[in-house]
Amino acid sequence: MNWQERIVIDPGILVGKPVIKGTRLAVEFIVDLLAQGWSEREILKNYPGLTRDDIRASLSYASAALHEEKVCSERSQKCTLEHLSRFA
């Protein structure tokens, strides 16, 4: 999935958060819905302007962002539970 075709970042839309092209729906919102247990079908029913490819692009963007994320610095000897708890 080439998320770049469907996800845009524009400082004038939601203060620059990545959104699905042509909408004001943030990638994080879609990922949050999925994390809360919403099915793809429920999302599409409640947001009829979205497509399956939009949802997949959101997940693909999130995956790419996580691959770039550095949770612990390279100089750190170990990651502490306290540090990682900020993601809980």
C-alpha positions as CSV (number, residue, x, y, z in Angstrom):
1,M,0.0,0.0,0.0
2,N,1.4,3.4,-1.0
3,W,0.1,5.5,1.8
4,Q,1.5,8.7,0.1
5,E,-1.4,8.6,-2.4
6,R,-4.0,8.8,0.3
7,I,-2.5,10.5,3.4
8,V,-1.6,14.2,3.4
9,I,0.1,16.5,5.9
10,D,-0.9,20.1,5.6
11,P,-0.3,22.7,8.3
12,G,-3.6,24.2,7.5
13,I,-5.6,21.0,8.3
14,L,-5.7,19.8,11.9
15,V,-2.5,21.7,12.7
16,G,-0.5,19.5,10.4
17,K,-1.6,16.0,11.6
18,P,-1.6,13.4,8.9
19,V,-5.1,13.1,7.5
20,I,-6.9,11.1,4.8
21,K,-6.8,13.1,1.6
22,G,-10.0,15.1,1.0
23,T,-11.1,14.8,4.7
24,R,-10.4,16.2,8.1
25,L,-10.1,12.7,9.5
26,A,-6.7,12.1,11.1
27,V,-4.8,8.9,10.7
28,E,-4.6,8.7,14.5
29,F,-8.4,8.8,14.7
30,I,-8.8,5.9,12.3
31,V,-6.1,3.9,14.1
32,D,-7.7,4.7,17.5
33,L,-11.1,3.4,16.2
34,L,-9.5,0.2,15.2
35,A,-7.6,-0.1,18.5
36,Q,-11.0,0.4,20.3
37,G,-12.3,-2.6,18.4
38,W,-14.2,-1.0,15.6
39,S,-14.4,-3.2,12.5
40,E,-13.5,-1.9,9.1
41,R,-17.2,-2.3,8.2
42,E,-18.3,-0.1,11.2
43,I,-15.8,2.6,10.2
44,L,-17.0,2.6,6.6
45,K,-20.7,2.7,7.7
46,N,-20.1,5.6,10.0
47,Y,-17.8,7.5,7.7
48,P,-19.2,6.8,4.2
49,G,-16.7,9.1,2.5
50,L,-13.9,6.6,3.4
51,T,-12.8,3.5,1.5
52,R,-11.0,0.4,2.6
53,D,-7.9,1.7,0.9
54,D,-8.1,4.8,3.1
55,I,-8.1,2.6,6.2
56,R,-5.3,0.5,4.9
57,A,-3.3,3.7,4.0
58,S,-3.8,4.9,7.6
59,L,-2.4,1.6,9.0
60,S,0.4,1.7,6.5
61,Y,1.3,5.3,7.5
62,A,1.2,4.3,11.2
63,S,3.5,1.4,10.5
64,A,6.0,3.5,8.6
65,A,5.9,6.1,11.4
66,L,6.6,3.4,14.0
67,H,9.5,2.0,12.0
68,E,11.1,5.4,12.2
69,E,10.3,5.9,15.9
70,K,13.2,5.5,18.3
71,V,11.9,4.6,21.7
72,C,15.3,4.4,23.4
73,S,18.4,6.3,22.4
74,E,21.3,4.4,21.1
75,R,23.5,5.6,23.9
76,S,21.0,4.3,26.5
77,Q,22.1,1.1,28.1
78,K,18.5,-0.1,28.5
79,C,15.0,1.0,28.1
80,T,13.2,1.3,31.4
81,L,9.7,0.4,32.1
82,E,9.0,4.0,33.2
83,H,10.2,5.2,29.8
84,L,8.0,2.7,27.9
85,S,5.0,3.4,30.1
86,R,4.4,6.7,28.2
87,F,3.0,4.6,25.4
88,A,0.6,2.7,27.6
